[in-house]
Amino acid sequence: MKAIVAKLLVQAGKEAEFEKVALELAAQVEANEPGNQCYKLCKSADGDYFFVELYDSAEAMAAHRDMPHMKEAGPKFAGVMAGRPEITVLDVIGE
């Protein structure tokens, strides 16, 4: 099993627009990716955004990147992001 923690850098003043796009994407992932067990938007007390993701396998994680909803979301995120996500890929212990 694989996990991803992605820190998302959002432009100041664009948080509500970002949340709308991100939650729409999360709903698409959860509805259309059987190899995904968790795809949740989270926010720290400091106002930083994260996606917490959990996949059945490395193959399911790789397939996620090629999904149509991921490609459609790219342009929607372009106007609200302040940089590329900081992505950490993890191996799940004790599956």
Phi, psi and omega in degrees: 000144182238149177230152175228137167240118182243115175276128185251127182264111187253138177296140177301135180085355182250013186299315182296318179295318177300312182301319179299311180296315183294320180289326174297316178297315181302319179296321178294318179298311183296328182278334192239002182235093182297337178278358178260127180260340182201133176211087188241135173276130181230157179223131180280168177298336179276357179091009177278142179259147178218147162258131173251122189231145179222128184236148178297329186201170175297327179293318178295322178295318179293320179297328179305316183297333185263004181291144180304322181293332176290317180293323179291330182286333183309306180297329179292325179282336186305322183277355183240347182273149179255011181160177180288148177298151172263108189252131174241123178259134184231149170269132179280132180263137175073044180305000000 
